[in-house]
Amino acid sequence: MMRTSAAARMVGVLSPALVLTALAGSAAASPASHLRPDWDVKVVAAGQVVTVNGNPMTVTQPDDIARLGHDIFVAYQNGVGPQGQPTAAGVDFSTVVEYRLGGTPVAAWNLTGKVDGLGADPMASELIATVNEDANSSLYTIDPHAKPIDQVVHYQYDPPNPLPHGGGTDAISIYRGQILISASAPGTTPGAGTAPATMPTVYRATLSRRPATNTGTATLTPLFGDGSTATVANTSPPLYSPTSPSPASYGTVPAPGAHVALALAYPDSNNVVPPSSPRFAGDFVLDGQADQQLVFARGTAQPQLSVLDLSQSINDSAYITGRSGTLYVTDPSTDQVLMLRGPLRPGEVIVAATPGSANNAVKAPNYLAALDLFDGTVTAIPGLAGIQPQGLAYVNRG
């Protein structure tokens, strides 16, 4: 069981060095018996154990993944609630674990709250994490190469909680040099975020660290709001795929090129579309998970918005940019982090489909799927049904 000593909680501010060990043998068993032979799956971590100041603990619920330099970083949520509520055992922190690309654990940091968004800023050589996606939200940066006492900085938002949209913050992307953050769970806080047409959907964040401290302010300004107008991007309505575990329920898709007002119930993951993508190249993309939509934004001054209706709700996405890369996947149902190599093609988009969050929510597990960027069809990938994905990251090796 995870222990919450004062030393462990202190890591979120001062971040001393950590020693990691991985469970071996049966704990790292294969996640599925349904895998096709053309997929190579390796378990990077299963029941990951970290030791903080001599106190060993097992981290659980791997979620978001980010790559910084030659390593990947995984956020473990440890059962903390979406507003930062501690577990019954008193655990009130998430753990970010650093791995080499081959899966060797390197270091870790504990951050108070539930980390639901994890991104990397390569220019600053640091990670950015948001905590508490429903309310009571704030932001951390982690510089893995700084002195241990300076590695973690905690930023409070300005304007303060409750945020203008009445919720928390989620995924982070660096787009055209700006930090963009999803404005998640709008209207969660009573009395705040009650005017959907004026609520921010995505924030820009500007960080200001207080001298000689491990604290600072993250100033938020809206990139676009929930009442913004977007152009329908579907070239045709998405198709129901018989390989998907649950049916489509996207409703009536407006005609291609029509202008519609956004009305996202739950902005969630986000990403930047790579230049090699066959469509939306170079755009920022926001996932409206419960809405079965993707919103693509081009530019940051007055972004041009396009909306793609999907045949299934999705969470994270990975844009494939080469044939010899690796897809990293978190599966919180088994507490595993996986490496997948297989028949991936440049230009494909792999997504974590989430039927339980769809407009027609059904009791069905998450599954790996391919997304058609033209009509929005989400199709389950045969042979990978045993994996219930949450976070995705693709690393191209050539």
TADA-V262724 format. One record per residue. N is the residue number from 1. RES is the residue in three letters. SS is DSSP state (@ for helix, = for strand, . for the rest). PHI is phi as a letter, one per 30 degrees, with the letter a starting at -180 (NA if undefined). Layout:
n=N res=RES ss=SS phi=PHI
n=N res=RES ss=SS phi=PHI
This chain:
n=1 res=MET ss=. phi=NA
n=2 res=MET ss=. phi=d
n=3 res=ARG ss=. phi=c
n=4 res=THR ss=. phi=c
n=5 res=SER ss=. phi=d
n=6 res=ALA ss=@ phi=e
n=7 res=ALA ss=@ phi=d
n=8 res=ALA ss=@ phi=d
n=9 res=ARG ss=@ phi=d
n=10 res=MET ss=@ phi=d
n=11 res=VAL ss=@ phi=e
n=12 res=GLY ss=@ phi=d
n=13 res=VAL ss=@ phi=c
n=14 res=LEU ss=@ phi=c
n=15 res=SER ss=. phi=h
n=16 res=PRO ss=. phi=d
n=17 res=ALA ss=. phi=d
n=18 res=LEU ss=. phi=c
n=19 res=VAL ss== phi=c
n=20 res=LEU ss== phi=c
n=21 res=THR ss== phi=b
n=22 res=ALA ss=. phi=c
n=23 res=LEU ss=. phi=d
n=24 res=ALA ss=. phi=c
n=25 res=GLY ss=@ phi=i
n=26 res=SER ss=@ phi=d
n=27 res=ALA ss=@ phi=d
n=28 res=ALA ss=@ phi=c
n=29 res=ALA ss=. phi=d
n=30 res=SER ss=. phi=d
n=31 res=PRO ss=. phi=d
n=32 res=ALA ss=. phi=a
n=33 res=SER ss=. phi=c
n=34 res=HIS ss=. phi=c
n=35 res=LEU ss=. phi=d
n=36 res=ARG ss=. phi=d
n=37 res=PRO ss=. phi=d
n=38 res=ASP ss=. phi=d
n=39 res=TRP ss=. phi=c
n=40 res=ASP ss== phi=c
n=41 res=VAL ss== phi=c
n=42 res=LYS ss== phi=b
n=43 res=VAL ss== phi=d
n=44 res=VAL ss== phi=d
n=45 res=ALA ss== phi=b
n=46 res=ALA ss== phi=b
n=47 res=GLY ss=. phi=i
n=48 res=GLN ss=. phi=e
n=49 res=VAL ss== phi=c
n=50 res=VAL ss== phi=b
n=51 res=THR ss== phi=c
n=52 res=VAL ss== phi=c
n=53 res=ASN ss=. phi=h
n=54 res=GLY ss=. phi=i
n=55 res=ASN ss== phi=c
n=56 res=PRO ss== phi=d
n=57 res=MET ss== phi=a
n=58 res=THR ss== phi=c
n=59 res=VAL ss=. phi=d
n=60 res=THR ss=. phi=b
n=61 res=GLN ss=. phi=h
n=62 res=PRO ss== phi=d
n=63 res=ASP ss== phi=b
n=64 res=ASP ss== phi=d
n=65 res=ILE ss== phi=b
n=66 res=ALA ss== phi=b
n=67 res=ARG ss== phi=c
n=68 res=LEU ss== phi=b
n=69 res=GLY ss=. phi=i
n=70 res=HIS ss=. phi=c
n=71 res=ASP ss== phi=b
n=72 res=ILE ss== phi=c
n=73 res=PHE ss== phi=b
n=74 res=VAL ss== phi=b
n=75 res=ALA ss== phi=c
n=76 res=TYR ss== phi=c
n=77 res=GLN ss=. phi=c
n=78 res=ASN ss=. phi=h
n=79 res=GLY ss=. phi=i
n=80 res=VAL ss=. phi=d
n=81 res=GLY ss=. phi=d
n=82 res=PRO ss=. phi=d
n=83 res=GLN ss=. phi=c
n=84 res=GLY ss=. phi=i
n=85 res=GLN ss=. phi=d
n=86 res=PRO ss=. phi=d
n=87 res=THR ss=. phi=d
n=88 res=ALA ss=. phi=d
n=89 res=ALA ss=. phi=d
n=90 res=GLY ss=. phi=j
n=91 res=VAL ss=. phi=d
n=92 res=ASP ss=. phi=b
n=93 res=PHE ss== phi=b
n=94 res=SER ss== phi=c
n=95 res=THR ss== phi=b
n=96 res=VAL ss== phi=c
n=97 res=VAL ss== phi=c
n=98 res=GLU ss== phi=c
n=99 res=TYR ss== phi=b
n=100 res=ARG ss== phi=d
n=101 res=LEU ss=. phi=d
n=102 res=GLY ss=. phi=d
n=103 res=GLY ss=. phi=j
n=104 res=THR ss=. phi=d
n=105 res=PRO ss== phi=d
n=106 res=VAL ss== phi=b
n=107 res=ALA ss== phi=a
n=108 res=ALA ss== phi=a
n=109 res=TRP ss== phi=b
n=110 res=ASN ss== phi=c
n=111 res=LEU ss== phi=b
n=112 res=THR ss== phi=d
n=113 res=GLY ss=. phi=j
n=114 res=LYS ss=. phi=c
n=115 res=VAL ss== phi=d
n=116 res=ASP ss== phi=c
n=117 res=GLY ss== phi=b
n=118 res=LEU ss== phi=b
n=119 res=GLY ss== phi=b
n=120 res=ALA ss== phi=b
n=121 res=ASP ss== phi=c
n=122 res=PRO ss=. phi=d
n=123 res=MET ss=. phi=d
n=124 res=ALA ss=. phi=c
n=125 res=SER ss=. phi=h
n=126 res=GLU ss== phi=b
n=127 res=LEU ss== phi=c
n=128 res=ILE ss== phi=b
n=129 res=ALA ss== phi=b
n=130 res=THR ss== phi=c
n=131 res=VAL ss== phi=b
n=132 res=ASN ss=. phi=i
n=133 res=GLU ss=. phi=d
n=134 res=ASP ss=. phi=c
n=135 res=ALA ss=. phi=a
n=136 res=ASN ss=. phi=h
n=137 res=SER ss=. phi=d
n=138 res=SER ss== phi=a
n=139 res=LEU ss== phi=b
n=140 res=TYR ss== phi=b
n=141 res=THR ss== phi=c
n=142 res=ILE ss== phi=b
n=143 res=ASP ss=. phi=c
n=144 res=PRO ss=. phi=d
n=145 res=HIS ss=. phi=c
n=146 res=ALA ss=. phi=d
n=147 res=LYS ss=. phi=d
n=148 res=PRO ss=@ phi=e
n=149 res=ILE ss=@ phi=d
n=150 res=ASP ss=@ phi=c
n=151 res=GLN ss=. phi=d
n=152 res=VAL ss== phi=c
n=153 res=VAL ss== phi=b
n=154 res=HIS ss== phi=c
n=155 res=TYR ss== phi=c
n=156 res=GLN ss== phi=c
n=157 res=TYR ss== phi=d
n=158 res=ASP ss== phi=b
n=159 res=PRO ss=. phi=d
n=160 res=PRO ss=. phi=d
n=161 res=ASN ss=. phi=d
n=162 res=PRO ss=. phi=d
n=163 res=LEU ss=. phi=d
n=164 res=PRO ss=. phi=e
n=165 res=HIS ss=. phi=c
n=166 res=GLY ss=. phi=i
n=167 res=GLY ss=. phi=b
n=168 res=GLY ss== phi=b
n=169 res=THR ss== phi=b
n=170 res=ASP ss== phi=b
n=171 res=ALA ss== phi=d
n=172 res=ILE ss== phi=b
n=173 res=SER ss== phi=b
n=174 res=ILE ss== phi=c
n=175 res=TYR ss== phi=b
n=176 res=ARG ss=. phi=h
n=177 res=GLY ss=. phi=i
n=178 res=GLN ss== phi=c
n=179 res=ILE ss== phi=d
n=180 res=LEU ss== phi=c
n=181 res=ILE ss== phi=b
n=182 res=SER ss== phi=d
n=183 res=ALA ss== phi=c
n=184 res=SER ss== phi=d
n=185 res=ALA ss=. phi=h
n=186 res=PRO ss=. phi=d
n=187 res=GLY ss=. phi=i
n=188 res=THR ss=. phi=d
n=189 res=THR ss=. phi=d
n=190 res=PRO ss=. phi=e
n=191 res=GLY ss=. phi=i
n=192 res=ALA ss=. phi=b
n=193 res=GLY ss=. phi=i
n=194 res=THR ss=. phi=c
n=195 res=ALA ss=. phi=c
n=196 res=PRO ss=@ phi=e
n=197 res=ALA ss=@ phi=d
n=198 res=THR ss=@ phi=c
n=199 res=MET ss=. phi=d
n=200 res=PRO ss== phi=d
n=201 res=THR ss== phi=c
n=202 res=VAL ss== phi=b
n=203 res=TYR ss== phi=c
n=204 res=ARG ss== phi=c
n=205 res=ALA ss== phi=b
n=206 res=THR ss== phi=c
n=207 res=LEU ss== phi=c
n=208 res=SER ss== phi=b
n=209 res=ARG ss== phi=d
n=210 res=ARG ss=. phi=d
n=211 res=PRO ss=. phi=e
n=212 res=ALA ss=. phi=i
n=213 res=THR ss=. phi=b
n=214 res=ASN ss=. phi=c
n=215 res=THR ss== phi=b
n=216 res=GLY ss== phi=a
n=217 res=THR ss== phi=b
n=218 res=ALA ss== phi=c
n=219 res=THR ss== phi=d
n=220 res=LEU ss== phi=c
n=221 res=THR ss== phi=b
n=222 res=PRO ss== phi=d
n=223 res=LEU ss== phi=d
n=224 res=PHE ss== phi=a
n=225 res=GLY ss== phi=c
n=226 res=ASP ss=. phi=d
n=227 res=GLY ss=. phi=c
n=228 res=SER ss=. phi=d
n=229 res=THR ss== phi=c
n=230 res=ALA ss== phi=b
n=231 res=THR ss== phi=c
n=232 res=VAL ss== phi=d
n=233 res=ALA ss=. phi=c
n=234 res=ASN ss=. phi=d
n=235 res=THR ss=. phi=d
n=236 res=SER ss=. phi=a
n=237 res=PRO ss=. phi=d
n=238 res=PRO ss=. phi=d
n=239 res=LEU ss=. phi=c
n=240 res=TYR ss=. phi=d
n=241 res=SER ss=. phi=c
n=242 res=PRO ss=. phi=d
n=243 res=THR ss=. phi=d
n=244 res=SER ss=. phi=d
n=245 res=PRO ss=. phi=d
n=246 res=SER ss=. phi=b
n=247 res=PRO ss=. phi=d
n=248 res=ALA ss=. phi=d
n=249 res=SER ss=. phi=a
n=250 res=TYR ss=. phi=c
n=251 res=GLY ss=. phi=i
n=252 res=THR ss=. phi=d
n=253 res=VAL ss=. phi=d
n=254 res=PRO ss=. phi=d
n=255 res=ALA ss=. phi=d
n=256 res=PRO ss=. phi=e
n=257 res=GLY ss=. phi=i
n=258 res=ALA ss=. phi=d
n=259 res=HIS ss== phi=c
n=260 res=VAL ss== phi=b
n=261 res=ALA ss== phi=d
n=262 res=LEU ss=. phi=d
n=263 res=ALA ss=. phi=a
n=264 res=LEU ss=. phi=d
n=265 res=ALA ss=. phi=d
n=266 res=TYR ss=. phi=a
n=267 res=PRO ss== phi=d
n=268 res=ASP ss== phi=b
n=269 res=SER ss== phi=d
n=270 res=ASN ss== phi=b
n=271 res=ASN ss== phi=a
n=272 res=VAL ss== phi=c
n=273 res=VAL ss=. phi=d
n=274 res=PRO ss=. phi=d
n=275 res=PRO ss=. phi=d
n=276 res=SER ss=. phi=d
n=277 res=SER ss=. phi=d
n=278 res=PRO ss=. phi=d
n=279 res=ARG ss=. phi=a
n=280 res=PHE ss=. phi=i
n=281 res=ALA ss=. phi=e
n=282 res=GLY ss=. phi=i
n=283 res=ASP ss=. phi=d
n=284 res=PHE ss== phi=d
n=285 res=VAL ss== phi=b
n=286 res=LEU ss== phi=c
n=287 res=ASP ss== phi=c
n=288 res=GLY ss== phi=c
n=289 res=GLN ss=@ phi=d
n=290 res=ALA ss=@ phi=d
n=291 res=ASP ss=@ phi=c
n=292 res=GLN ss=. phi=h
n=293 res=GLN ss== phi=b
n=294 res=LEU ss== phi=c
n=295 res=VAL ss== phi=c
n=296 res=PHE ss== phi=c
n=297 res=ALA ss== phi=b
n=298 res=ARG ss== phi=c
n=299 res=GLY ss=. phi=j
n=300 res=THR ss=. phi=b
n=301 res=ALA ss=. phi=d
n=302 res=GLN ss=. phi=b
n=303 res=PRO ss=. phi=d
n=304 res=GLN ss== phi=d
n=305 res=LEU ss== phi=c
n=306 res=SER ss== phi=b
n=307 res=VAL ss== phi=b
n=308 res=LEU ss== phi=c
n=309 res=ASP ss== phi=d
n=310 res=LEU ss=. phi=c
n=311 res=SER ss=. phi=d
n=312 res=GLN ss=. phi=a
n=313 res=SER ss=. phi=d
n=314 res=ILE ss== phi=b
n=315 res=ASN ss== phi=c
n=316 res=ASP ss== phi=d
n=317 res=SER ss== phi=b
n=318 res=ALA ss== phi=b
n=319 res=TYR ss== phi=c
n=320 res=ILE ss=. phi=d
n=321 res=THR ss=. phi=c
n=322 res=GLY ss=. phi=a
n=323 res=ARG ss=. phi=c
n=324 res=SER ss=. phi=c
n=325 res=GLY ss=. phi=c
n=326 res=THR ss== phi=b
n=327 res=LEU ss== phi=c
n=328 res=TYR ss== phi=c
n=329 res=VAL ss== phi=b
n=330 res=THR ss== phi=c
n=331 res=ASP ss== phi=b
n=332 res=PRO ss=. phi=d
n=333 res=SER ss=. phi=d
n=334 res=THR ss=. phi=b
n=335 res=ASP ss=. phi=h
n=336 res=GLN ss== phi=c
n=337 res=VAL ss== phi=c
n=338 res=LEU ss== phi=b
n=339 res=MET ss== phi=c
n=340 res=LEU ss== phi=c
n=341 res=ARG ss== phi=b
n=342 res=GLY ss=. phi=a
n=343 res=PRO ss=. phi=d
n=344 res=LEU ss=. phi=c
n=345 res=ARG ss=. phi=b
n=346 res=PRO ss=. phi=e
n=347 res=GLY ss=. phi=j
n=348 res=GLU ss=. phi=d
n=349 res=VAL ss== phi=b
n=350 res=ILE ss== phi=c
n=351 res=VAL ss== phi=b
n=352 res=ALA ss== phi=c
n=353 res=ALA ss== phi=d
n=354 res=THR ss=. phi=b
n=355 res=PRO ss=@ phi=d
n=356 res=GLY ss=@ phi=d
n=357 res=SER ss=@ phi=c
n=358 res=ALA ss=. phi=d
n=359 res=ASN ss=. phi=e
n=360 res=ASN ss=. phi=c
n=361 res=ALA ss=. phi=e
n=362 res=VAL ss=. phi=b
n=363 res=LYS ss=. phi=d
n=364 res=ALA ss=. phi=b
n=365 res=PRO ss=. phi=d
n=366 res=ASN ss=. phi=d
n=367 res=TYR ss== phi=a
n=368 res=LEU ss== phi=d
n=369 res=ALA ss== phi=b
n=370 res=ALA ss== phi=c
n=371 res=LEU ss== phi=c
n=372 res=ASP ss=. phi=d
n=373 res=LEU ss=. phi=d
n=374 res=PHE ss=. phi=c
n=375 res=ASP ss=. phi=c
n=376 res=GLY ss=. phi=i
n=377 res=THR ss=. phi=d
n=378 res=VAL ss== phi=c
n=379 res=THR ss== phi=b
n=380 res=ALA ss== phi=e
n=381 res=ILE ss=. phi=d
n=382 res=PRO ss=. phi=e
n=383 res=GLY ss=. phi=i
n=384 res=LEU ss=. phi=b
n=385 res=ALA ss=. phi=d
n=386 res=GLY ss=. phi=d
n=387 res=ILE ss=. phi=c
n=388 res=GLN ss=. phi=c
n=389 res=PRO ss=. phi=d
n=390 res=GLN ss=. phi=b
n=391 res=GLY ss=. phi=c
n=392 res=LEU ss== phi=b
n=393 res=ALA ss== phi=a
n=394 res=TYR ss== phi=c
n=395 res=VAL ss== phi=b
n=396 res=ASN ss=. phi=d
n=397 res=ARG ss=. phi=c
n=398 res=GLY ss=. phi=l
